[in-house]
Amino acid sequence: MDIDKTKCVGCGNCHIICTMGAISLDEDGKSLVNQDECVECGTCHRVLRNEGYRAFFVRMIRKTLSLFNLGYLADADLCPTGALTPPDLSWPRVLRAQFSNPTVVHPGTGVPGRGTDEIKSNDVTGRLRPGEAGLVVEIGRPGIGAFFRDVQTVAMALAPLDPVFEPENPVTLLIDDLKTGRMKEEVLNEKILSAIIELKTSIEKIPAFLEALEKAQHRIDTVISVAVASRCLPDGTIPHEEWVRKAGYALSPTGKTNLGLGRPLFKEDKP
């Protein structure tokens, strides 16, 4: 995001709304975006209404009020002068918006947000079959974010375990070598709110993957969230629960169960 300093009056509303705390006041009393920390999520521009005032008018009102020891404070959900200016993004910076802005459709998958429907659509897609487990690894969160070099560290920790990286996933599209998990060199220093690695493996290998993630988390400067999925058995039991417990982890009580109400686009007897 850019800020037009000819319009900015330094109200500070965009500082509060920034998901990464990347906006601050410059020495001239106007707002400035830290371009290294900005993830191009567009939240400030979407949330703050443009009041449409000219900058000189707002400054004049403030100066007049100050003569009477009064002040002008804009409502917290607006930018008085519309100073926030979305830039034209080129490669590889455009990845920041594709992974961080929920209104941007990822060109590789056709899905907005982080570019993936995740495993929740399994009743339709049939990605997971009996005996398989899906792992969804989210790297980063609002407030801290993640660099793609962090994502690469996690991918390279998992690759030796021979996972099947989900091909319809935007992170997979950035991996140059699926055998090693190494990503495209030019993207590594781009920062995003978060990214999701999706993979599947045989269900008995869940402990090995969780152990690899446990070790990887100490080598990155962000946070990891992990989801595990499997298809329920006919008696209603969940196969992956046993393997997660064997690895020494407790499952969240807020886990999701997909009821399978979607129209399947696959046949059970076909891979």
N, C-alpha and C positions, 0 to 999 in steps of 0.2 A: 504494500500500500504506500502511496505517496500522499504528502500533504502540501497543498498549494499555500506557500507562506504569504503570498499576496492577499489571500483570503483569511488565513487563520488569525483568530483573535485570542488564542491561548486559553479557551474556557476550560479545557482539561477533561471534557466529557469522554473523549476517545481514549484517554489514559485508563479510565476505569473499566471500559468495555472490552479492551484488548485482551484476547485469550492468552497471550504470551507475555503481557507486561512490557511490550516492545516500544511503547510510545511514552515520551517524556517531554518536558519543557526544555527548549534550547536556551542558550544564553540571551537570545533576543526576545525571550518571553513567548515564543511561538512553539507549537508542538513539532516534534521531530520523531520520525520512525527509525528505529534501529533495524536496518535492512538485513543484518545477519540473523536477528532473532525473529523477524516477521515471517510468518508461515503462509501469508497470502490467503488467510481464511475468509477475508472479506466481512467479518462480523461487524467491525466498526462502521463500514459503509452501509451494510444492510440494516443495522439496528438503529443508527442515529438518523433521525429525520433531518432533512435539509430545510432549515427555516427560510433560507433564501435572502437574507439581509446582506447588504453591501458591508464590507469590512469597515469602511470609514464611518458608516452610520452607527455600528455597534460601538466603535471606539469613541465616537462623539457622545453617545449616550452615557457610556462609562465615565468619560471625563467630566461631563456635566453633573452626573450624580456624585462624583467624588468631591465636588465643590461643597456639597451638603453632607459630606461624610456618609454617603449612601453607596451601595454597590449594585451591580447588575449580575445576576446569576442566571444563566440559561437553564431551562429544564434539562434534567439529566439524560433524556432520551433524544436529544437533538444536537445537531451541529449548526450553530446560528448562521453560518455563511457558506456551508457546503464545501468546506476546504478539503475534505477527503477525496482523493482522486485515484481510482483503481488504475494501475499501470497496464500497459501491453506487455505480457509476459512471453519470453522466448525460452527455448530449451537451454539448460535443464531447469531453470527457475520455475517454469510453468508447472512442474511436478508438485511444487508447494501447494498451489491451488487445487490441483487434481486430487491430492490426498487430504486436504484440509478444509476446502470449501464445499459444504454439502449441496450447493446449487450447481456445481460444475460436474458435468458428465465425463467420466474417464473415457478417452477415445479408444482404449484397447479393449474395454469390456462393455461399454455402453451403459454403465451403472453410475449414478451420482453418489456423492459422499466420498468414501475411500475406495470406490470402484469395485466393490464386491458385495454379492448377496449373502456371503458366508454360508455356513453349513445348514442354516435354518431352512433352506429350501430343498432339503434332501428328499422329502416325500415326492417332489416333482422331478428333481434331477437324477436321483439315484446314485449320487457320488459314492455314498457308503453302502457297501453290501454286507451281508452277514459275515462276521469274523473280522471286520475291519473297524478301525477307529479313526476318527478325524480329530486333528488338533488345530486349534485356531489360536495363534500367538499374536497378541497386540503389543506393539512396542511404542511407548509414548503415551501421553495424556495431555489435555489442555493444562497450561500452566508450566509444563516442563518440556513437552514436545520430544522429538527425537531426530537425530541426523540419520541419513541413509547408511552411514558407516556403522551406526548402532544396529540397524536392521541387518546389515551384512554380517556383523559379528554373530548374531543369532542364527542366521541362515547357515553360516559356515559351521556352527556348532552342531546343527541338526543334519546337515548333508551327509556326513559319514555313516549315519544310521540308515541310509538308503530309503528316504521317504519318497512318496509321490507328491511333488509339489503341484498344487491345483493349477492347471493351465489357464483357467479363466479367472485369474487373480492378478491385479496390477503389480504386486511385488514380484511375482514369478516372471512377469514380462521384463523386469529390469535385471534379472539374474542372467549373467553371461554364461555361467557354467553350472548346470544343475547338479553335477557330481560333487562340486566343492562348495557351492553356495555363493561363489564370488559374483559381485554385482558390477554393473557398468561403472568404470572409474569416474566418469564425469558427473555422476549423480551423488557421490558419497558425501559431499559437503552441503547438500541441500537439506534444509530443516523442514519438518512437517509436524502437524499436531500428533498424528499417530499413523502407523501402518500395520497391516494385518498379513501375517504369513499363514497360509492355509496348506495343510498337507494331510495325507492319509497314510496309514501303515497297518500292519497286522496288530490285532488287539493286544497280544502278549508283549509287544514291544513298547507299550505305554511307559512302564517304569524307566526304560533306557532313555526315552525322549525327555521325560520329566527331570531325570538326573542331568542330562546335557543342558537343559534350560536353567537348572539350579546353578550350574557352574558358569554359564554364559552371563547371568545377570550381574555377576561381580566384575565383569569386564566392560560394562556399558554404563553411560552416565544418564540413565533414564529408568523407567519402570517397565515391567513386563506383566501382562495379564494373560492367563492361559485358560482356554475352554477345551473340554474333551467331549466328544460325541460318539455315539454308536447307536445302532438300530435296536429297538426294544425286541425282546424275545416274545414268542406267542403267549407266554404266561405273564407278560408285563414286566419282567425283570430287565434291568439295564446292565448289559455285559461289562461295560468299562468301569463300573463302580468298584468291582473287586480288584481290578488291576491298579486303579488309582490308590486304593487303600494299601495294597501291597507295597506301593512305592513310598508310603508314609505320609500321604496327603489326605486332607479332608475336603470333600466336595462342598460347594456352597449350597445352602438350603434354598437359594433362589434360582436354582438351575431350571432350564426350560425343557418342556416336553412338547414335541411337534405331534399334533394329533393326526397328521396325514390326511388332511382334507383337500389337498391339492390334487389336480389331475395328473397322474404320472406320465412323464414323457419318455419312459424307458420300460424295458421288459426285463423281468427278473432273470430269465434264462439267457440274457445276452450281456456281455461285459460292457 
